[in-house]
């Protein structure tokens, strides 16, 4: 069994869905934690951010490899560049955000409601970055056919 199936031009389309799901679930868990304030939800939320961010690092690295393994038109190259930039912004956002979450736990501040609200609002900004990055990735595949066998 090969790591990359024969239909995939590279591993990026397989990996990319992990950080998307984990980070969306982390933000959702942040919202639920605001309402219910249960310790198990708070711990789950932190683990979702940690694993989502770690998988985002792998996704960005696989995206670099993917960009080198496909051919694209000039228009697609511009979109690919924007997608790459947004991917990096999103990654750095979630690295910073996850570190702030971990620091808040260390300082014992994460259980305070105003801090939870502020962190949730900031997490929503990260969701917007993730959405924009995914939109550009979808545009590469569905508008320009990048990585699609013909």
Secondary structure, 3 states (H helix, E strand, C coil): CCCCCCCCCCCHHHHHHHHHHHHHHHHHHHHHHHHHCCHHHHHHHHHHHHHHHHHHHHHHHHHHHHHHHCCCCHHHHHHHHHHHHHHHHHHHHHHHHHHHHHHHHHHCCCCCHHHHHHHHHHHHHHHHHHHHHHHHHHHHHHCCCCCCCC
